[in-house]
Amino acid sequence: MDGEEESVAPLQCAVFIAGPAPFGADGLRLKWKEGEKSILMGLPTLHAVGKEDFLFEEAKSMFGLCDEGCSKLMVYGGAHEVPRDKENIGILAKAIRDLGGMIVSL
């Protein structure tokens, strides 16, 4: 390309399965407080977490750190694992497809 570098598109979306909030510079997990408007990621995100996950509250905190206008939370009936049963796999697949539709509409 005549010496020009091809630009790489930034992330279009993110999917977190049983994903807790990241650690801050102080080594502690970032926390989101109810009612606080704190955007860590301003792109469409899907947060899937099992209602029996030992990191359930941390995963909800990660969800809270993302843009509320384009983030979705999916709670399934498992623990700290990727859903494996047919019903929850279908729900997760639909949520990911919906996320793709959200990207197109932005």
N, C-alpha and C positions, 0 to 999 in steps of 0.2 A: 504493500500500500504506500508507495512513494515516501517511505520514511516515517509515515504516521503510524502510531500505535492504535490498534483497534480498541475502542473503549469497552470495558467489561461492565455489563449491567449490574447494579447493586442487587442485593437480595430483594425479592419480590414479596416474600412471605416467610413465615416460620411456623413449624409444628413442634410442640413440646409434649412429649408423652412422659408423664410422671416427672416433669422437670421443675425442680425448685428454683428459687431466685438465685442469681449469681452472687459471688462474694464481692464486696467492695474493696477499696484500697486499704482499708483498715483490717482486712482479713475476716470480717464478719459478713454474714448474709445481708443483702439489701432487704429492707423491710418496707412494705406498703401499709399505710394506715388508712382505714376506712374513711372515705370522704376526701382524701388527699389526691390531688391531681399531679401525679408524677409519671411522666412518660419516659421509659427506658428505651422502648422500641416504638417508633411511629409507623409501623407497617402492619398489614394484616397478620394476625397470629391465631393459632388454635392451640388450646391448652387442654389436653386429655389427662385426667387423673382418676385413679381408683378411689372410691369412697373409703376403702380400708387401708389406703396407702399411709405409711408412717410419716411421709412427707406431704400429706394432704394440705396442711396449713401453709407450708412453704410454697407449694405449687400454686395455691390461691394467691399468695403474695406475688409470685412471678406474673400471674395473670393481671393483678392490680397494677403492676409496674408498666404494663403495655397500654397502648392507645385504646381506651374504652370504646371508641367509635368503630373500631375494626378488629376487635378481639373477641373470641368466643371461648367459653369454658364448657367442656364436656366431662361430666362425671359419670364413670361407669362402675359396675359392681365388683371391682377387683381390688387387688392390693398394689404394691409397687412393681407393676409389670405391664407389659404391652397386652392389650386385650387379645384373647385367643378364642373366645366363644363366638359362634356365628352371629348372634344378635348384636353384640358390642362391636364386632369387626364391621358389620354393616353400618352401624351408626357412625363409627369412626370414618369409614370410607365416604359416607355421605357428607360428613363435616369437612373432610378434606376437599371434596368436590365443591362444596359451598365456598370454601376458602378460595379456590381457584376462580370461582365466579366473582368473588369480591375483588380480586386483583384486576380482572377485566373491567369492572365497573369503576375503578379508581381513576 
